[in-house]
Amino acid sequence: MALGIKAVLEDLAVEVVEIATSGPDALTAADRHRPDLIFMDIDLGEGIDGIDAAVAIRDAFGIRTVFLTVYLNSAIKQRAETADPIAFLDKTASRAAIAKLLSSLSP
């Protein structure tokens, strides 16, 4: 899934600096690269999840997140809102949906 999103972003001329596979890896990558924006899967498996990682990254570096998920119920969304996300996207979001989101962020 991550490689598919990466391909779409690169096709839209967005530089993808790294794909992290865990919350701690996401924190390390954010510190190393200081990107303008992070696309974060809410479910990162064991350890800290994408929500906790996004909150930590926002607090430490001021970097905001677009959350990716396949299942977003009200409890998860409420918890994810603590990260002050830019948006929520389905993991299977189309190229057009991602392009529309990115164009809405451009000054």
Secondary structure, DSSP 8 states (H G I E B T S, - for coil): -HHHHHHHHHHTT-------SSHHHHHHHHHHH--SEEEEES---SSS-HHHHHHHHHHHH--EEEEEES---HHHHHHHGGG--SEEEETT--HHHHHHHHHHH--
